[in-house]
């Protein structure tokens, strides 16, 4: 026959058992919160150290990166907040007072200009094509022909009108010439000008190519730089408008946003970004996160500073009500498992027997 204390232990009121369980959960949750808060800085350091050792390809694949680009970066336009941030940053950088006392030579040094000038001067074919596009272009010759023709025609008309009888005689001679030759004097003049200007443009193009040798191009570029390198960086502000009705920064941001909004819908930008991601991934797929971080100068020593920066956030999160609520819910779910309830019942029965 089952003893009375054992029966009482087996049929202990459920609410007493739940009250004890709740007290246990409260005590455990408070301890966990206090322990995690006390150890938070070291835990962050340990987490960073662990993350440094993990291989990239275990957690990221090329398809993951491509989905990130297509589903996030290209799927949405720039928000008003981001656009306002861009304008504010440009305004702060371009019109910062330090630009008034900072010469361009402190931003770009002479060695960079020399290297760039030598690089540009070596591109003979591109330089010849540019000279041809500017000087030897047929459109340029036609434009110059029409400009000179109108200038000569206006001068002649004005002169003849002021010449009185002589002017009228000259106009009659012009009419007689056109009837005799069956050709317009205007057309003859334009044809003459075009032939000669075309020939002059070809000579000018040849002279420009001969004169602008590699050394000469290098010299001109370096000379041009020497004339502006001591100017303050704020000189660039002279080419910008800062009026509310005509603001260059607003225009630049609007053009950038418009270009991005158009390109993000195109297969062109998507394919280029995917190609860039694949090129990066192929180079680093065998690397750990630590090796990639080292390339960004985020070496283990940087983890101390990172820990210092994020520790207040982590500690506030640990002290928040939602973490405490989540911890209690986790412990409650744990104790409500069948195995835990059976274990607790067995322990109660054993305790009752010991007391008996």
C-alpha positions in Angstrom: 0.0 0.0 0.0 1.4 3.4 -1.1 2.3 5.6 1.9 0.4 8.9 2.4 3.5 11.2 2.0 4.3 9.5 -1.3 0.7 9.9 -2.5 0.8 13.6 -1.5 4.1 14.0 -3.5 2.7 12.3 -6.5 -0.5 14.5 -6.5 1.1 17.7 -5.4 -1.0 20.7 -6.5 0.0 21.8 -9.9 -0.1 25.5 -9.0 2.5 24.9 -6.3 4.7 23.1 -8.8 4.3 25.9 -11.3 5.1 28.6 -8.7 8.3 26.8 -7.8 9.2 26.5 -11.5 8.5 30.2 -12.1 10.7 31.1 -9.2 13.5 28.9 -10.5 13.1 30.4 -14.0 13.3 33.9 -12.6 16.4 33.1 -10.7 18.1 31.5 -13.6 17.1 34.3 -16.0 18.5 36.9 -13.7 21.7 35.0 -13.2 22.1 34.5 -17.0 21.5 38.2 -17.6 24.0 39.3 -14.9 26.6 36.7 -16.1 26.3 37.7 -19.8 26.5 41.4 -18.9 29.6 40.8 -16.8 31.3 38.7 -19.5 30.0 40.7 -22.5 33.3 42.3 -23.5 35.3 39.0 -23.5 32.4 37.2 -25.2 32.5 39.9 -28.0 36.3 39.4 -28.4 35.9 35.6 -28.4 33.1 35.9 -31.0 35.2 38.1 -33.3 38.2 35.7 -32.9 35.9 32.8 -33.8 34.5 34.6 -36.8 38.0 35.5 -38.0 38.8 31.8 -38.4 35.7 30.8 -40.4 36.0 30.3 -44.1 34.0 32.6 -46.4 32.7 29.8 -48.7 31.0 28.0 -45.8 28.6 30.9 -45.3 28.5 32.8 -48.6 28.2 31.6 -52.2 28.3 33.6 -55.4 24.5 33.1 -55.7 24.0 34.6 -52.2 25.9 37.7 -53.3 24.1 38.0 -56.6 20.7 37.7 -54.8 21.8 40.4 -52.4 22.6 42.7 -55.3 19.4 41.9 -57.4 16.9 41.7 -54.5 18.2 44.6 -52.4 20.6 47.0 -54.1 18.9 47.1 -57.5 15.4 46.4 -56.5 14.8 49.8 -54.8 15.4 53.4 -55.7 17.4 55.7 -53.4 15.2 56.8 -50.6 14.6 60.5 -49.8 16.7 60.0 -46.6 19.7 58.7 -48.6 19.3 61.5 -51.2 19.2 64.1 -48.5 22.3 62.5 -46.9 24.2 62.7 -50.2 23.4 66.4 -50.6 24.4 67.2 -47.0 27.7 65.3 -47.3 28.6 67.0 -50.6 27.7 70.4 -49.1 29.8 69.8 -46.0 32.8 68.6 -48.1 32.8 71.1 -50.9 32.2 74.2 -48.8 34.3 73.2 -45.7 36.5 76.2 -44.6 39.6 74.0 -44.8 39.4 74.2 -48.6 40.3 77.9 -48.4 43.7 77.1 -47.0 44.5 73.8 -48.7 46.3 74.1 -52.0 45.6 71.6 -54.8 49.2 70.3 -54.5 48.5 68.9 -51.1 45.7 66.8 -52.5 47.5 65.7 -55.7 51.3 65.7 -55.7 53.7 66.3 -58.6 54.7 62.7 -59.0 51.0 61.7 -59.7 50.7 64.5 -62.3 54.0 63.4 -63.9 52.9 59.8 -64.1 49.5 60.8 -65.5 51.1 63.1 -68.1 53.4 60.4 -69.3 50.6 57.9 -69.5 48.4 60.3 -71.5 51.3 61.3 -73.8 52.0 57.7 -74.8 48.5 57.3 -76.4 49.4 58.5 -79.9 46.4 57.0 -81.7 43.9 58.5 -79.3 45.6 61.9 -79.4 45.6 61.8 -83.2 41.9 60.8 -83.2 41.1 63.7 -80.8 43.0 66.2 -83.0 41.1 65.0 -86.0 37.8 65.2 -84.3 38.5 68.9 -83.3 40.5 70.3 -86.2 40.2 67.9 -89.2 36.5 67.2 -88.8 34.3 68.0 -91.9 31.6 69.5 -89.6 34.2 71.9 -88.2 35.2 72.9 -91.8 31.6 73.4 -92.8 30.9 75.5 -89.7 33.9 77.7 -90.3 33.0 78.1 -94.0 29.4 79.2 -93.2 30.7 81.6 -90.5 33.2 83.3 -92.8 30.7 83.4 -95.7 28.1 85.2 -93.6 30.8 87.6 -92.3 32.0 88.4 -95.8 28.4 88.6 -97.2 27.3 91.0 -94.4 30.4 93.1 -95.0 29.9 93.3 -98.7 26.2 94.1 -98.5 26.8 96.8 -95.9 29.7 98.3 -98.0 27.7 98.3 -101.2 24.7 99.9 -99.6 26.9 102.7 -98.4 28.8 103.1 -101.7 25.9 104.8 -103.5 26.1 104.7 -107.3 29.3 102.6 -107.3 27.5 100.1 -105.1 24.6 99.8 -107.5 27.0 99.3 -110.4 28.8 96.5 -108.5 25.5 94.8 -107.8 24.6 95.0 -111.5 28.0 93.5 -112.4 27.2 90.6 -109.9 23.9 90.0 -111.6 25.5 90.0 -115.1 28.1 87.5 -113.9 25.5 85.1 -112.5 23.5 85.2 -115.7 26.5 84.7 -117.9 27.9 81.8 -115.9 24.6 80.4 -114.8 26.1 80.1 -111.3 25.3 81.9 -108.1 28.1 84.0 -106.8 27.1 83.0 -103.3 27.6 79.3 -104.2 31.0 80.1 -105.8 32.1 82.0 -102.7 31.0 79.1 -100.4 32.7 76.5 -102.6 35.9 78.5 -102.6 35.9 79.0 -98.9 35.1 75.4 -98.2 38.0 74.1 -100.4 40.5 76.4 -98.9 39.3 75.9 -95.3 39.3 72.2 -95.7 42.8 72.3 -97.0 43.8 74.6 -94.1 42.2 72.3 -91.6 44.1 69.3 -93.0 47.4 71.3 -92.7 46.5 72.4 -89.2 45.8 68.8 -88.2 49.1 67.6 -89.6 51.0 70.5 -87.9 49.2 69.7 -84.6 50.2 66.0 -84.8 53.8 66.9 -85.7 54.0 69.6 -83.0 52.3 67.6 -80.2 54.9 64.9 -79.7 54.8 62.7 -76.6 57.4 65.0 -74.9 55.5 68.1 -75.8 52.2 66.8 -74.5 53.9 65.8 -71.3 55.5 69.3 -71.0 52.2 71.1 -71.6 50.3 69.0 -69.0 53.0 69.5 -66.4 53.1 73.3 -67.2 49.4 73.5 -66.9 49.5 71.8 -63.5 52.3 74.1 -62.3 50.0 77.1 -63.0 47.1 75.8 -60.8 48.7 73.6 -58.1 49.1 76.5 -55.7 45.5 77.5 -55.9 43.3 76.6 -52.9 40.9 73.7 -53.3 38.0 76.2 -52.8 38.8 77.4 -56.4 36.5 74.6 -57.5 33.6 76.4 -55.8 33.8 79.1 -58.4 32.4 76.7 -61.0 29.5 75.8 -58.7 26.3 77.6 -57.9 25.1 77.6 -54.3 21.8 79.6 -54.8 18.6 78.0 -53.6 17.1 78.4 -57.0 20.1 77.1 -58.9 22.1 74.8 -56.7 24.9 72.7 -58.3 24.9 70.2 -55.5 21.2 69.6 -55.9 21.7 69.2 -59.6 24.6 66.7 -59.1 22.6 64.6 -56.7 19.5 64.6 -58.9 21.5 63.5 -61.9 23.2 60.7 -59.9 19.8 59.5 -58.5 18.3 59.7 -62.0 21.2 57.7 -63.5 21.1 55.1 -60.8 17.3 54.7 -61.1 17.6 54.2 -64.8 20.6 51.8 -64.6 19.2 49.7 -61.8 16.5 48.5 -64.2 19.0 47.6 -66.9 20.6 44.2 -67.5 23.8 46.2 -68.2 24.5 47.3 -64.5 23.3 43.9 -63.1 25.7 42.0 -65.3 28.6 44.3 -64.5 27.9 44.0 -60.7 27.6 40.2 -60.9 30.9 40.1 -62.9 32.6 42.3 -60.2 31.3 40.1 -57.4 32.4 36.9 -59.2 35.9 38.4 -59.7 36.1 39.3 -56.0 34.7 35.9 -54.9 37.1 33.9 -57.0 40.0 35.7 -55.4 38.7 35.2 -51.8 36.6 32.1 -51.7 39.4 30.1 -50.0 40.1 32.9 -47.5 38.8 33.2 -44.0 36.9 36.2 -42.8 40.0 37.1 -40.8 42.2 37.2 -44.0 39.6 39.4 -45.7 39.4 41.7 -42.6 43.2 41.9 -42.5 43.1 43.3 -46.1 40.9 46.1 -44.7 43.3 46.7 -41.8 40.8 45.1 -39.4 43.4 43.0 -37.7 42.9 41.4 -34.3 44.0 44.6 -32.6 41.1 46.3 -34.2 38.7 43.9 -32.4 39.5 45.7 -29.1 38.3 49.0 -30.5 35.3 47.3 -32.1 34.5 45.7 -28.7 34.7 49.1 -27.0 32.3 50.6 -29.5 29.6 48.0 -29.5 29.8 46.9 -25.8 27.4 49.6 -24.6 24.9 48.4 -27.2 25.3 44.8 -26.2 25.0 45.6 -22.5 21.9 47.7 -23.1 20.4 44.8 -25.1 21.2 42.3 -22.4 19.5 44.6 -19.8 16.4 45.1 -21.9 13.1 43.6 -21.1 12.8 41.7 -24.3 16.0 39.8 -23.6 14.7 38.9 -20.1 11.3 37.9 -21.5 12.9 35.8 -24.2 15.3 34.1 -21.7 12.4 33.3 -19.4 10.3 31.9 -22.3 13.3 29.7 -23.4 13.7 28.3 -19.8 10.0 27.8 -19.5 9.9 25.8 -22.8 12.9 23.8 -21.6 11.2 22.8 -18.3 7.9 22.0 -20.0 9.5 19.2 -22.1 8.3 15.8 -21.2 11.7 14.6 -20.1 12.2 17.5 -17.7 8.7 17.1 -16.2 9.3 13.4 -15.6 12.7 14.3 -14.0 11.1 16.9 -11.8 8.3 14.5 -10.7 10.9 11.8 -9.9 12.9 14.2 -7.9 9.8 15.3 -5.9 8.9 11.7 -5.2 12.4 10.9 -4.1 12.4 13.9 -1.9 9.1 12.8 -0.3 10.5 9.3 0.3 13.6 10.7 1.9 11.5 12.8 4.3 9.3 9.8 5.1 
